[in-house]
Amino acid sequence: MGIYCPSFSKVNIGLKILRRRDDGYHNIYTLFQKLDFGDELLLEKTKNDCLITSNVDWVPTDKSNICYKVYNALKNIYPDLGGVGIQIEKKIPIGSGLGGGSANGAAVLKGLNNLYDLGLSILELENIGASVGADVSFFIRGGTQLGEGIGNILTPLPNVISGIYLLVIPNIIINTSWAYTELGKKLKFDTRVPNLRGFFNGDNSSFKFEIFENDFERIVIPAYPEIGTIKQKMLKLGAQFASLSGSGSTVFGIFDEDTLVKKAESFFRTSYQTILANPA
C-alpha cells in the first residue's frame, strides 16, 4: 500500500547573497513563500534499497537524486530501515528556481517518517533535511519563513504574503553554481539586510515590497535580457511585485486582483509556460 506525498514549490521574495563560507556555500537572507503548485510523489515499501521512477527522463534515478540522498541519510540513522519505491510525477521544470528538487526531498523525508512510523519531530526532520540540501528544511514546515545561513536557519512568520502568484517560466535553464560564481566576481558582498521581523505583518497593503531585491538579477538579467523584459512587463500589467525566484529562471508576479492576473497570464501564455498559484 503506497502513500501519496504532495511536493510543493517556493519563491524567494527578496534574496540577499552574503559572504562565501569556508564550506563553499554562501550565506543568504531571504523570505521563502511556499506555493500550492508542485509535483506528486507516491511512496511504497519495498524489501530494501531505494528505487526511483519518474514521468520525465531528465530526473536522475540513481544516487545523485536528492530523494535517494534523503533515504541514505535516514538509513544511516536507522540501519534496519526497509526499502522504498518512489514514483515522481514532475510538474516543476528543471532549473526554474522554484525548489522542485528540494521539495521532493522534503516530501520523501516526511513520507518515510510516516511510512515506517519513525516518530521524528519537525525539528529533527528539518535537521536531517539541512544535511541533504540547502532548501529541504524549508519545505518540511513550508508557509512563509525567513531564511538565513545557507537557507537552513529558518524563522517561521505568522502570515502568508497574500495575492495570486503568476509564474512565467522561460525556456532557459540557469545553473545555480554559475550564478554564484558570476555574482562573486561582481558583488561587493554587503552585510546589511532589511529587518523583516521588524515590519512583517502579512498585510500586503502596508508590505514594503520596495525593500526587496534579488541579488541574482544583477547577473542573470544582463546574461538573459528576456528575463528582464518579462519582469518589466509583469509590473506594467499590474503586479504589486515582480522578481526572479532564486537564481531563476522563473519570474513571478504577485497580483491582488483576479482580473489583472488573468489578463497578464493570457498575455504570457502564448510564449511561455505559465502557472497561477496561491501561497500555502
Rosetta blueprint (number, residue, H / E / L):
1 M L
2 G L
3 I E
4 Y E
5 C E
6 P E
7 S E
8 F E
9 S E
10 K E
11 V E
12 N E
13 I E
14 G E
15 L E
16 K E
17 I E
18 L E
19 R E
20 R E
21 R L
22 D L
23 D L
24 G L
25 Y L
26 H E
27 N E
28 I E
29 Y E
30 T E
31 L E
32 F E
33 Q E
34 K E
35 L E
36 D E
37 F E
38 G E
39 D E
40 E E
41 L E
42 L E
43 L E
44 E E
45 K E
46 T E
47 K L
48 N L
49 D L
50 C E
51 L E
52 I E
53 T E
54 S E
55 N L
56 V L
57 D L
58 W L
59 V L
60 P L
61 T L
62 D L
63 K L
64 S L
65 N L
66 I H
67 C H
68 Y H
69 K H
70 V H
71 Y H
72 N H
73 A H
74 L H
75 K H
76 N H
77 I H
78 Y L
79 P L
80 D L
81 L L
82 G L
83 G E
84 V E
85 G E
86 I E
87 Q E
88 I E
89 E E
90 K L
91 K L
92 I L
93 P L
94 I L
95 G L
96 S L
97 G L
98 L L
99 G L
100 G H
101 G H
102 S H
103 A H
104 N H
105 G H
106 A H
107 A H
108 V H
109 L H
110 K H
111 G H
112 L H
113 N H
114 N H
115 L H
116 Y L
117 D L
118 L L
119 G L
120 L L
121 S L
122 I H
123 L H
124 E H
125 L H
126 E H
127 N H
128 I H
129 G H
130 A H
131 S H
132 V H
133 G L
134 A L
135 D L
136 V H
137 S H
138 F H
139 F H
140 I H
141 R H
142 G L
143 G L
144 T E
145 Q E
146 L E
147 G E
148 E E
149 G L
150 I L
151 G L
152 N L
153 I E
154 L E
155 T E
156 P E
157 L L
158 P L
159 N L
160 V L
161 I L
162 S L
163 G L
164 I E
165 Y E
166 L E
167 L E
168 V E
169 I E
170 P L
171 N L
172 I L
173 I L
174 I L
175 N L
176 T H
177 S H
178 W H
179 A H
180 Y H
181 T H
182 E H
183 L H
184 G H
185 K H
186 K H
187 L L
188 K L
189 F L
190 D L
191 T L
192 R L
193 V L
194 P L
195 N L
196 L H
197 R H
198 G H
199 F H
200 F L
201 N L
202 G L
203 D L
204 N H
205 S H
206 S H
207 F L
208 K L
209 F H
210 E H
211 I H
212 F L
213 E L
214 N E
215 D L
216 F L
217 E H
218 R H
219 I H
220 V H
221 I H
222 P H
223 A H
224 Y L
225 P H
226 E H
227 I H
228 G H
229 T H
230 I H
231 K H
232 Q H
233 K H
234 M H
235 L H
236 K H
237 L L
238 G L
239 A L
240 Q L
241 F E
242 A E
243 S E
244 L E
245 S L
246 G L
247 S L
248 G L
249 S L
250 T L
251 V E
252 F E
253 G E
254 I E
255 F E
256 D L
257 E L
258 D H
259 T H
260 L H
261 V H
262 K H
263 K H
264 A H
265 E H
266 S H
267 F H
268 F H
269 R L
270 T L
271 S L
272 Y L
273 Q E
274 T E
275 I E
276 L E
277 A E
278 N L
279 P E
280 A L
